[in-house]
Amino acid sequence: MKELAVRLKRGMDLKRSIQDLCIEKGIDTAIVLSAVGCVYEARFRLARGESFYESKKDYEIVSMTGTVSKGNAHIHVSFSDDTGMTIGGHLSEGCLVNSTCELVLGILEEYDSIREDDPETGYDEIRFIERG
């Protein structure tokens, strides 16, 4: 595995920036290894995929994990507010970096991946394909 470390700056869309970075760098398959920073607008999809949480206040990024396949990110996040309350869900576009996000991606050099329709879940699910 190879790593890529970058700093996302104020105003950058967290999800879109990760997707664009992978496309720009020609990264086929990656995982989020670490993300430390904060946002001033939070937006993520809640469980069951039927509604979104949106808030225009400051949050710390306390956890972020997920995959990127051919520029399509599937990332889950947890944020904490100024009282320590933690919330989270499926990262969506519209989540804006505040002062910084120190991001480290792991590039899976031994795997390709594709997203394909899964009739059981109703979503495009990732399939990892070992190179060899």
N, C-alpha and C positions, 0 to 999 in steps of 0.2 A: 504494500500500500504506500502510496505517495501522499504527501500532505500539501495543502494550500492554505496559507494564513493571510487574511486581509482585514482591513479596518473599514467598516461601513460608517459613513458620516451622516451628520444631521440632515434630516429631510429625505433620506433614501428610503424607499419602500423595501422592507425587510425581505419579503418573499420574492418580489420581482428582482431585487438585486442579486439574490442567490441564484435564481434561474438564469439571469442574464450573464452573470459571471461564469457559470458553467458552460453556457453556449459560447461566450467569447473565448474561453480558454480551451474549447474543444473537449470538455470533460463529459464523457458518456455516462458514467455511473459514479455517484459519490454519496457519502454519508456525512451528516453533521457530527463532528467530534466535540466541538465546544463553541459556545456563544455567550459572551459576557458583555453587558451593556444595558441600554435603557431605551424606552420608546416614549413618545409623547402622544401618540394615537395608537390605540390597540384595536385590532380587528381579527377575530378568529371565529370559526364555525364551532358550534356546540355539538355535543353528542347527539346522535341520531341524524345529523346532517340537515336538520330542518330550519335552524335559525342561527343567527350570528350575534356575537357579543361585540359591541362597539363602544369605545370610550375615548374621550379627548382629555386624558389626564396622564400624569407621569407614572410610569411603571418601570421597575427593574426587571430585566430578563433573568430569571432564576433557573430556567431549564429550556433547552431546545434540542430536539432529536428528530431525525428523519432521513429520508433518502431523496436523491435527485436522479432522475432517469431521463436522459436526452432533453434536459432543460425543463422537465416537469417535476416540481418539488412536492413532496408529501411530508410535511413537517408539523410536529406538535410542539406547542410552547406552553410555558408557565410563566406568569408575571406576578410580581408582588407590588402592592401599592404602598403609600406612606404609612399605613397602619400595620403592614406586614401581611395583610390578607392576600392569599394567593388564588389566582384564577388561571384557567388555561383551556386550550382546545386545539383545533386544527388551524394552523396559520393561514391567513387569507391576505390577499392584496389589500392595501390600505393601512397596514401597520407601519408606522413611520418612526425611524431611528431618531432618538434625541441627540445626546452628545456623541455617542459612539456605540458601535457593536464590534467587538473583537471576535472575528469568526474564523474557525479552523474547520476545513473540510478534509475528509479522507477520500482520496481518489482510488477507487477499486480497479486496479489495473488487471486483475485476473478474471474480471467479470464484465460481461455486457448485460444490458437489461432492456426490457421492453415493457410497455404498459399495454395490457389487453383487457377487453371486456370480460368480466366474470359474471355470468348470468346468475350465479348464486348470491353475490353481494350487490349487483347492480352498478358497480364501480369499475373503472379501469384500474386493475391491480397490477403490481409489478411482478415480473418474472425475471429472476436472475439466471443468466446463462454463463456457465463456467467456460472460459476460453481454454483452448487446449488443442 
